[in-house]
């Protein structure tokens, strides 16, 4: 079951107490950024001669990162690794990495909501 399906079930059951919704999560994302581990290594060396001799370049290219910047400036990350190079698809890797990053936002926003409710 995905987040939207769960939200639909919550609404169908008439549960209306304050909660975090998938829309709240999406609205809290200010920007998103994607790169592979190989991009990061290459960026570290700024494309210099050291980057040309990177060991395990193919493996590094199969690890995709997503960085989500939230409205308050906090960042969360997600990652996706492909076991078989033949199955690597950059778009799918980005989707999985983003999904993993989004899952880290739920407890953060849940904690913030609970803190607000506790103060009332």
C-alpha positions in Angstrom: 0.0 0.0 0.0 1.4 3.4 -0.9 0.9 6.7 1.0 -1.9 7.9 -1.3 -3.8 4.7 -0.8 -3.5 4.9 3.0 -4.7 8.5 2.9 -7.7 7.5 0.9 -8.5 4.8 3.5 -8.1 7.3 6.3 -10.6 9.6 4.6 -13.0 6.8 3.8 -13.1 5.9 7.5 -13.8 9.5 8.5 -10.7 9.9 10.6 -10.4 13.7 10.9 -8.0 14.4 13.7 -4.9 16.5 12.9 -2.4 14.4 10.9 0.2 14.7 8.2 -1.0 13.9 4.7 0.9 13.1 1.5 0.0 16.6 0.3 1.6 18.1 3.4 4.8 16.2 2.7 4.9 17.4 -0.9 4.1 21.0 0.1 7.0 20.9 2.5 9.6 20.0 -0.2 11.2 23.2 -1.5 13.6 21.5 -4.0 15.0 18.1 -5.1 18.3 17.2 -6.4 19.7 13.9 -8.0 23.1 12.6 -8.6 25.0 9.3 -8.7 27.9 8.3 -6.5 30.1 8.7 -9.7 28.8 12.2 -10.1 29.8 12.9 -6.5 33.3 11.5 -6.9 33.8 13.3 -10.2 32.6 16.5 -8.6 35.0 16.0 -5.7 37.9 15.8 -8.1 36.3 18.5 -10.3 36.9 16.4 -13.4 40.7 16.5 -12.9 43.1 13.7 -13.7 42.3 12.0 -10.4 38.7 11.5 -11.5 39.9 9.6 -14.7 41.3 6.8 -12.5 38.3 6.3 -10.3 38.1 2.7 -9.2 34.8 0.9 -9.6 33.3 3.7 -11.7 30.6 1.4 -13.1 29.4 0.5 -9.6 29.4 4.1 -8.4 27.2 5.0 -11.4 24.6 2.5 -10.2 24.1 4.3 -6.9 21.6 7.2 -7.2 21.0 9.8 -4.5 18.1 12.2 -4.0 18.5 15.2 -1.7 15.2 16.9 -0.7 15.5 20.4 0.7 12.6 21.2 2.9 11.0 24.6 3.3 12.9 25.3 6.6 16.2 24.5 4.9 16.6 21.0 6.5 17.7 18.3 4.1 16.8 14.6 3.8 18.4 12.0 1.5 17.3 8.8 -0.1 19.3 6.4 -2.2 18.7 3.6 -4.7 21.3 1.0 -5.7 21.0 -1.3 -8.7 22.4 -4.8 -8.3 22.6 -5.7 -12.0 24.1 -3.0 -14.3 21.9 -4.4 -17.1 18.8 -3.3 -15.2 20.0 0.2 -14.4 17.5 2.9 -15.4 18.3 6.4 -14.2 14.6 7.5 -14.1 13.6 4.5 -12.0 16.7 5.0 -9.7 15.6 8.6 -9.1 12.0 7.6 -8.3 13.1 5.0 -5.8 15.7 7.4 -4.2 13.0 10.1 -3.9 10.6 7.7 -2.4 13.2 6.7 0.2 13.9 10.3 1.0 10.2 11.1 1.4 9.8 8.3 3.9 12.3 10.1 6.1 10.1 13.3 6.2 7.1 11.5 7.7 8.6 11.1 11.2 10.0 14.6 11.2 6.7 16.2 10.4 4.9 13.8 12.7 7.1 14.9 15.5 6.5 18.6 14.8 2.8 18.1 14.7 2.8 16.1 17.9 4.8 18.9 19.6 2.3 21.4 18.4 -0.6 19.3 19.7 1.1 18.8 23.0 1.5 22.6 23.5 -2.3 23.1 23.1 
